[in-house]
Amino acid sequence: MSWSRAGINGLLLSSLFIIQESAISKIQFPIATFSFYLCALLGLMALEDRFGAIALGFIGGIIQDLSPSTDSPLGKWALILTIVGFLFSRNRESIGDFTERPLAFVLFVTVGVSFTLIIFLLLGIILGENNGNMAVNFQIIFGNALWILLFSPILLPGLAKFRSFTLASSDHR
Amino acid sequence: MAAGGSNRSRLLLVILLVTSLFLITLDLRGVSFTQNSRSVTQTILAPFQRGVSDLFTPVGNFFSDIKSFGATKNKLKILEEENIKLRKKAIFNKDTAGQLKKLQSVLDLAGRGGYKVVSARVIGKGSSSTFSQTITIDSGSNDGVKKDMTVMGELGLVGVVKSTTATSSIVLLMNDPTFRVGVRIARSQSVGVLLGEGGSNYTLKLLDPSGSIEVGDVLLSLGSDNDRPFIPGLPVGYVKAVKNTTGTLTQEASVRSYSSLGSLGVVSIIVKSYNGGPKDALVPVPTPVPTETIYVTQSPVPEVSPVPTSKAKN
């Protein structure tokens, strides 16, 4: 991943984060809210190579860490998403190109977001944080997965197109 | 080439993991730049949140009304445009009236409690993917709001101010898993701790082994030193069910809060409390249920006509 692409991805993720925090989080979804930002981030990570996925995970994690509503220590999301980026790229190499398999892409992102949230809870327990009622937490994870399954077929193709557009323009330069 | 790429990504992974762990350690050791960085993010986000709130709240259901727009006749078009404008205004008025009603209730409770308050509009909600329950309000340090001030709604406690910027603040809601508030049962004056659980239920743990809890008991906030983070005497909730805790020293109960945290439009931040708080003056009075009076009137019994007997004839 070149510096210019890292910058473009950082800007894109910042914009998605602002949309998540100012608009999506205001919508009262049944069961649990939709993690638009995580869905988009993991979608982008799934399209990158190993180096890109790790770097994108870290950048995305730092942005998520800056969320004013979060109580967790700064760096926790960065740590989790860097690990998830690495694991994603490992599995992606065995699955192949996602742009040709949309269903696999959607399922991979849905499972990835749920897995990320579970790691977030587990790391919280290790760091001595109070995660509250487990039933409520699993309801949030389940609700998230449901909304990602519903919305990612609309969101992910757009992201894939945006990525290929930025790739083409950076190659052109 | 591939091995080179693999080594490069492995090196990057190690560097980024170490950086993340370093950041976590700094945060847990209380280095202030982490808090400052989140305040900067909040300052950047607040105008967006306020903009989205202003844009979408008054015209929530407006888009479905656009369908009828686009008639051929000029007059009809003008009338429809006028109609849409009026509808928009009506929706806006309805929204304003709703917010005003909530504000009136909040100010009424604040007035009865003798609190000096700053009222604020809810402009954002924290993402639940972080498993924390927060809201963003449009009042900040410029309005006199400080960290650890009590936040109340129209019926009672809502949460506590977690952080502030010049024009906005983050409020930790009382249903957050990390939220703890000391409470007093109005009936028995027993003291306990109320714990948020992330959902709509709360757990009350009594501190006094001899204390008792009954269903319907009203809970008031116990208060803190210098009234921060909690003002005493603010209604918190009521006991929904008493838990069966035979193995523990003290009783526990499930509690329902008075404030509906899912539909907060306007809240008030208590800046000052006069005369040491309202004591028990804010205990909600149960609304009397009108008894239905049923009048029973006897239906008239048909008179039996005397049957002429042969004796009578005689």
Contacts between the chains, C-beta under 8 A, distances in Angstrom:
chain1	res1	chain2	res2	distance
A	18	B	44	7.9
A	18	B	45	6.6
A	18	B	48	5.4
A	20	B	127	6.3
A	21	B	45	5.4
A	21	B	48	7.6
A	21	B	49	7.1
A	21	B	124	6.7
A	21	B	127	6.7
A	22	B	45	6.2
A	22	B	48	4.0
A	22	B	49	4.4
A	22	B	51	7.5
A	22	B	52	4.7
A	22	B	124	6.3
A	23	B	52	4.9
A	23	B	56	7.8
A	24	B	127	7.9
A	25	B	124	6.5
A	25	B	125	4.9
A	25	B	126	6.6
A	25	B	127	4.8
A	25	B	128	7.7
A	26	B	49	8.0
A	26	B	52	6.6
A	26	B	53	7.2
A	26	B	56	7.5
A	26	B	124	6.3
A	26	B	125	5.7
A	28	B	262	6.8
A	32	B	128	5.8
A	33	B	127	6.5
A	33	B	128	4.5
A	33	B	129	6.9
A	35	B	127	7.0
A	35	B	129	4.1
A	37	B	127	7.6
A	37	B	129	7.8
A	38	B	129	6.0
A	49	B	5	7.9
A	50	B	5	7.4
A	50	B	6	7.4
A	50	B	9	4.4
A	51	B	5	6.8
A	51	B	8	6.1
A	51	B	9	4.3
A	51	B	12	6.1
A	54	B	9	5.9
A	54	B	12	5.4
A	54	B	13	5.3
A	54	B	16	6.4
A	55	B	12	6.5
A	55	B	16	7.6
A	57	B	16	7.9
A	58	B	16	4.4
A	58	B	19	7.6
A	58	B	20	7.3
A	61	B	20	7.3
A	65	B	23	7.7
A	66	B	37	5.9
A	66	B	38	6.1
A	66	B	40	7.9
A	66	B	41	4.3
A	67	B	38	7.5
A	67	B	41	6.9
A	67	B	126	7.7
A	67	B	127	6.6
A	67	B	130	6.3
A	68	B	38	4.9
A	68	B	39	7.4
A	68	B	41	5.4
A	68	B	42	4.0
A	68	B	45	6.8
A	68	B	126	8.0
A	68	B	134	7.9
A	68	B	136	7.5
A	68	B	163	6.7
A	68	B	170	5.2
A	69	B	126	2.9
A	69	B	127	6.0
A	69	B	130	6.1
A	69	B	132	6.0
A	69	B	134	4.2
A	69	B	136	7.6
A	69	B	170	6.3
A	70	B	38	7.9
A	70	B	126	7.7
A	70	B	127	8.0
A	70	B	130	4.3
A	70	B	132	6.1
A	71	B	130	7.3
A	71	B	132	4.8
A	71	B	172	8.0
A	71	B	176	7.8
A	71	B	178	6.2
A	72	B	130	6.9
A	73	B	23	7.6
A	73	B	24	4.8
A	73	B	27	3.7
A	73	B	28	5.4
A	73	B	34	7.2
A	74	B	23	5.2
A	74	B	24	7.2
A	74	B	26	7.5
A	74	B	27	4.5
A	74	B	34	4.1
A	74	B	37	6.8
A	74	B	38	7.7
A	75	B	19	7.6
A	75	B	20	4.6
A	75	B	21	7.1
A	75	B	22	7.3
A	75	B	23	2.9
A	75	B	24	4.1
A	75	B	26	7.7
A	75	B	27	6.4
A	76	B	20	7.7
A	76	B	24	5.9
A	78	B	16	7.4
A	78	B	19	7.4
A	78	B	20	4.3
A	78	B	23	6.6
A	79	B	17	6.6
A	79	B	20	3.6
A	79	B	21	6.6
A	79	B	24	6.7
A	82	B	13	6.8
A	82	B	16	4.7
A	82	B	17	5.9
A	82	B	20	6.1
A	83	B	17	7.4
A	86	B	9	7.9
A	86	B	13	5.5
A	89	B	9	7.7
A	117	B	129	6.6
A	120	B	130	8.0
A	120	B	131	7.4
A	121	B	131	7.0
A	124	B	131	7.6
A	127	B	24	7.6
A	127	B	28	7.6
A	129	B	178	7.7
A	130	B	177	4.9
A	130	B	178	5.0
A	131	B	131	6.2
A	131	B	177	6.0
A	132	B	131	6.9
A	132	B	176	7.5
A	132	B	177	2.5
A	132	B	178	7.8
A	132	B	196	7.0
A	132	B	197	5.4
A	132	B	198	3.7
A	133	B	177	7.1
A	133	B	197	4.2
A	133	B	198	5.0
A	133	B	199	6.2
A	133	B	201	7.9
A	135	B	199	7.9
A	136	B	197	6.5
A	136	B	198	3.9
A	136	B	199	4.5
A	137	B	131	6.1
A	137	B	198	6.8
A	139	B	199	7.8
A	140	B	128	5.5
A	140	B	129	7.3
A	140	B	131	6.6
A	144	B	129	6.5
